[in-house]
Amino acid sequence: MWFQRMELEDWFDTYQYKIEYDIGESAVKTLGVGDLDIDLNAILLRYGYHKGRPDLRDIIAQFYPGFSPEHIIVTTGASEANFVIAASLVKPGDHVIVEHPNYPSNYEVPRSLGCDVDLFTLRFENEFRPLANDLEAKITPQTKLISLTHPNNPTGSKISREELQKIIDIVESKDIYIIFDETYSDMDFINPLPPAATLSPKVISISSLSKSYGLPGLRTGWLATKDQDVLNTALAVREQISIANNALSEEIATRVLTEKDRYVDMAKQRIHKNRDIVADWINQQENFEWVYPEAGVVGFPRIKNHVAVEPEKLYRLLAEKYKTFVVPGRCFEMEPKHFRLGFGGESEKIKIGLNNLNKALAELVSY
Ligand SMILES: Cc1ncc(COP(=O)(O)O)c(C=O)c1O
């Protein structure tokens, strides 16, 4: 078994504190403790409940019709949930199918655990939407886990309810689980999908407060499933990693999720306004094209083929000279001409960032 750094996290670590115009991030504008008006003085800094605070699990369970707090484990972000589930369900040599592009951890974790990871690549030409038939063709007798992320990062695409049901029907007759990463589901405002774990005990949903709530520094997420064996093993794994959650984060998460609708509404206003800004900009571009992101807070445009530019040079010039941040396609093991645009930040800064993208391209391109 071995672990390697993700190019995405290396890129973030290099530039995220050096730039001014962030048009690559995948969260709505980050909140500070002062924005939340929460008094933390009474919080005891003792070890917490290993599955997470009961009142917090109770609130989260209500997002999953038919679920109770015993079906929820609160984790250190969706990242820990992803790790815990993979470590619970797969062994070295198992075949794992992971939707791609995706948050890289979703394939790096099973790779690191020694699995045979098969990327299930979404195509620009198909609006980055997965089809059950294509996925089924990848299943082998060794397949143990399928990993899907919708709304998708980095493309903003959404699996249709019908295709999701077809995939669930396929796994229910086999010894295969689905990990469904719903980290962006609170930013799915038009015909949102039902939480996938409520559709089958073979599905484990994972989610987080990082993106829709602008609280990535809280490091709080969760997993939800009705499969008792998975819950037991997941708890064993999480106890090996972190024992329990950060007490301060659990208090903040409880207070924020008590007012979920208010926060989601703030995200909605921001996303609608900013996505329009980016869509208007891209419609005027001769050199870039994208698939309109149906949900979430990111899109995955590409530099058109006729543009004679080295993409990596563009992204670095943008970061280093124009203090503007996008995420290169290579960070998602996709063609370099793709890059992730994030529109969760302040509108004025997004406009400047997009303008900087034009300026940086003009500086490099040879017609
Ligand atoms: C799809 C997806 N899952 C999980 C994560 C990790 O989120 P967290 O901050 O909750 O660990 C990310 C972060 O970018 C993501 O995009």
The ligand as an ORCA input file, in Angstrom:
! r2SCAN-3c Opt
* xyz 0 1
  C     -16.666     15.792     -4.194
  C     -15.889     16.119     -2.964
  N     -15.894     15.259     -1.952
  C     -15.203     15.501     -0.836
  C     -14.443     16.642     -0.696
  C     -13.705     16.896      0.586
  O     -14.518     17.714      1.376
  P     -14.270     17.983      2.905
  O     -13.745     19.366      3.028
  O     -15.627     17.860      3.527
  O     -13.333     16.959      3.428
  C     -14.378     17.562     -1.738
  C     -13.526     18.758     -1.649
  O     -13.246     19.440     -2.613
  C     -15.137     17.289     -2.899
  O     -15.142     18.137     -3.933
*
